[in-house]
Amino acid sequence: LGNRVQFLDENMGVGRRVRSLVMERLRANGEAGVVQHWQGALGHMSLAENIPASLRELAKLSDEIWFLAGDKAVDSSWYTKRASLSSVYAATEMYQTQDQSTDFKDTEAFLDRRLEEVRTVGGAIGGTFQWAGFQAGAMVNLLRSKGMRI
C-alpha cells in the first residue's frame, strides 16, 4: 500500500483515509487478478498450521493502514482500532470473492456498512464505559459523604 498512498487528501479525516486505503487494497486485488484465486488462498490460509501466519499478516496490514491514514493514538484504542479493522477487512475480502459488480461497487457498499457498524458499536461501547465511570465516581463520592475513607 505504501507506494499507492499519494491519492489520499490531506483534508480527509483519518476514518475516511482508512476507508480509502482499504478500498485501494481491495481494488489492487482485482487489478492483479488475485480475486479469482482468492477463495482458494483464503481456504489455504485457514488451515490450522497457517492460521498464526495469516493472523500476523492481517495484523500487519491493519497496522499499516492505520499508520498510513495518520492515526496517532497511543492509548488502548490503538488495539481496538486494529482488531476492528482486521475483522472488517477480512469480512470484506471474503465478500469481494463473490462480487460480480462493476469495479467492486457491491464490495465498496459492503465495506461502508461494516465500517458504519463498527463506528456505531464503538460509540455505544465508549458511551457505556463513560457512563460506568461516572457511576463509579458517584458511588465513591456517596461513600465518602457517609464517612468512608476512600
N, C-alpha and C positions, 0 to 999 in steps of 0.2 A: 504493500500500500504506500510505502514511503515515497516512491517516485511518482505517485499519481495524486498527491495532495494539493497540487497547485490550483485545483479548481475550487478550493474552499475560500469562501468570502470571509474576510476578517470581521465583518459586521455581524456575521451569523453567531447565534448563541452556541454554547457547547453542545447542547442537545441536538440542534439542527446539524451541526458538524458531524456528530456521531452517526446520525441517520444517513447523511450524505456519504460518509466513509463506508458504512455497511452496504449501502446500495452500490457503491463503486466496486467493492469487493465482489458482491454477487454478480454484477454485470461482467466483471473480469472472468468469472467462472464461465459465463455464457460465451464471451468472446474467444476464450481459449479452447472452447469445445469440451470443457470439463463436465458440463451439466449432464450430457447424455451418458456419462460413465459414473456419475457421482453416486447414484444409488448403490451400485456395487462397491464403490470405495467406502461409502458410509457403512455398509454391511461389514466390510473387512475391518474397518476401524472399531466396530462394536464387538469384535471378538474379544473374549476375556483377556487374552495376552496383549491386546493392542489398546485397551481402554486407558491405562495410565498415560501412554504417549499421546493418545488422541485428546485427552483432557488437558494435558500440558500444552499442546498446540492451540487448543481452543482458548485456554487462559492467556497465552502469549498474544493471540490475535486480539482478544478483548482489551488487554492492556495496551497494545499498540494503538488500537482505535481510540481509546480514551486519551492516550498521550497525544496523538496527532490532532485530536479535537481540541486540545488545550486544557484538559482537566487538571486542576491544580490541587485537588483535595488531598489532605494528609490525615484525615480522620477516619473513622470506621466506615464512612460511606465509600471509601476507596474500594473496599472489598465487596460491598453490596452492589455497587455500580458494575463492577466487572463480572460478578456472578450473574446479575440480571441480564447484562448484555450477552454473556455466553449462552444463556438459555434462549434468549430471543434469537440470537444469530443461528444457533443450531436448529431451532424450530423453523426459521425462515429458510434456511438452506435445504431442509427436508422438503418444505413446501415447494421450493424452486424446482426440485427434481421432477415435479408433476405439472409445472406451469406450462401451458401451451399458448399463453397470451403473447402479444407483440411486445418486444422489449421488456418482458417480465413485469408488465403492468400489474398483473394479479399478485405477483410476489411483492411488489412495492406496496400495494394496498394491505397485504397480509402483514408486512413489516410495520406499517403505520399503526395498524390495530394492536399489534403486540407492544409496540413502544408506548402507545396510549394506555394500555392496561398496566404496564409497569409504572408509568407516571402516576396513574390513579391509585393503584395499590400502594406504591411508595409514599404518596402523600397521606393516605389513610393511616398507614403504619406510623409514619412520622408524627401525625396528629395524635395518635393513640399514646405514643411514648411521651409526647409533650404533656398530654392530659394526666398520664400516670405520674410523671414527675411533679406536676403541680399538686396533685392529690397527696403525694408523699410529703411534699413540703408543708402542705396544710396540716397533715397529721402530726408532723414534728412540731409545728407551732402550737397546735392544740395541746399536745402532751406537755410542752414547755409551759404553757399557760396554766396547766394543772399542777405545776411544781416539779415535774420530772426533769432530771439533768440529762439533756441530750445534746 
